[in-house]
Amino acid sequence: MKTQNKTSVAVLAALGLTLGATSFSAQAIQAGDMFARVTATTVNPTNNQEAFSTVPAIAKVDSNTQLGATFVYMIKNNVGIEILAATPFSHEISAGGSKIGETKQLPPTVSIQYYFNAETKLRPYVGVGLNYTTFFNDKTISGLGGDLELDDSFGLAAQIGADYDINEKWFISADVRYINIETKATNSVAGTADVEINPTVVSIGVGYKF
């Protein structure tokens, strides 16, 4: 009986370890995996601007929240390439406390990410990348006069975030980014102004593993 009990315990222990390893690896990410996230993404500009060249007014850009999406391909067990996209962000531009115009922008960003604890349900990560921000539909308010134009921007981006598995396919996600966005605003009446948007970008949402 003692020998049988020992054998039974050993078999059960081995079975438990096997099942545990299977469950564990089902939650893991590894080289070749692909997954996507859909998030609510808020762009919060730091608003470190200069005054326009001919009018002593400093332009400020407000925050905006849109639908964001990222796609990740794992090139190693702990390393992935991420592409960030979003629906167009709309920003009001003000000076002296009054709205003077508005613009829309898209900030596609490509990053390389490092995932800590890639084999577990909770996976913190960090990333660095390159951002390209394009501005469009720039316009001033009626009666202000002149047109408004903002130059496109290239800059670096950094992020920190975490994913947490709900099951084998779905997970929840949150991350914070800093993006270097510097542009020049030009108005035929007010002149030009260097605009350092440099936003903190916060995203919360869900993800799916393919």
C-alpha positions, -999 to 999 in steps of 0.1 A, spaced: 0 0 0 28 24 9 45 18 -24 12 23 -43 5 55 -24 40 68 -32 35 59 -68 0 75 -69 14 107 -53 43 108 -78 19 103 -108 -5 130 -95 24 154 -89 38 148 -124 3 152 -139 -1 184 -119 32 198 -131 23 189 -167 -11 206 -165 4 236 -148 31 239 -175 4 236 -202 -17 263 -185 13 284 -179 25 283 -216 -10 290 -228 -8 324 -211 27 331 -224 39 352 -253 68 341 -274 86 347 -307 62 346 -336 31 356 -316 9 385 -328 -16 404 -308 -36 437 -310 -50 462 -285 -79 485 -288 -78 514 -263 -93 547 -252 -63 570 -258 -59 605 -244 -33 630 -256 -23 655 -230 -1 683 -244 25 699 -221 20 732 -239 55 747 -237 51 773 -264 65 806 -276 45 837 -286 37 844 -322 62 866 -339 39 896 -347 12 892 -320 22 888 -283 -1 857 -277 10 822 -268 -8 794 -285 -20 764 -263 -33 731 -274 -60 712 -255 -63 675 -247 -83 650 -267 -94 614 -264 -99 590 -293 -99 553 -302 -64 539 -303 -51 507 -317 -18 489 -316 -4 458 -333 25 438 -319 47 411 -335 70 393 -312 105 389 -328 118 372 -296 102 358 -265 107 391 -247 110 415 -276 82 428 -299 77 454 -326 46 476 -321 28 499 -345 5 525 -330 -25 540 -348 -56 560 -338 -86 578 -351 -77 615 -357 -72 636 -326 -90 670 -327 -74 698 -307 -86 734 -301 -59 760 -301 -62 790 -278 -43 822 -270 -49 845 -242 -77 823 -229 -97 825 -262 -100 799 -289 -82 810 -321 -84 778 -342 -84 741 -343 -65 712 -359 -65 674 -363 -35 651 -361 -25 615 -365 5 602 -346 16 569 -360 45 554 -340 67 524 -344 84 511 -312 105 482 -301 93 468 -268 108 446 -241 84 424 -220 93 414 -185 79 381 -173 68 372 -208 57 337 -196 32 350 -170 -3 365 -170 10 399 -158 35 413 -183 50 447 -177 69 462 -206 89 493 -218 93 506 -253 111 532 -274 103 543 -309 99 569 -336 68 590 -340 56 609 -371 28 633 -365 9 648 -394 -15 678 -389 -44 685 -411 -77 705 -413 -59 734 -396 -82 765 -394 -88 797 -375 -121 808 -361 -144 830 -381 -134 866 -379 -98 861 -367 -84 865 -401 -56 846 -419 -50 809 -423 -34 785 -399 -8 759 -408 11 735 -385 42 716 -398 44 678 -395 67 665 -369 93 637 -363 103 627 -328 112 600 -303 87 582 -282 90 562 -249 64 541 -231 58 520 -201 28 496 -197 15 463 -187 -8 435 -200 -28 411 -179 -44 379 -193 -81 373 -188 -79 340 -206 -58 324 -234 -69 349 -260 -80 381 -242 -62 405 -220 -65 440 -205 -39 466 -212 -27 500 -200 3 522 -209 17 557 -207 38 573 -234 58 604 -238 61 616 -274 83 644 -287 61 665 -310 74 699 -320 58 719 -348 57 754 -361 24 773 -363 20 799 -390 -8 824 -394 -7 852 -420 -18 877 -394 -1 866 -362 31 853 -378 49 822 -366 53 804 -333 72 773 -322 48 749 -306 62 721 -283 32 698 -278 53 669 -263 22 651 -250 18 625 -223 -4 598 -240 -24 575 -217 -42 544 -231 -65 518 -214 -82 490 -232 -83 453 -242 -62 431 -263 -65 399 -283 -39 373 -292 -41 358 -327 
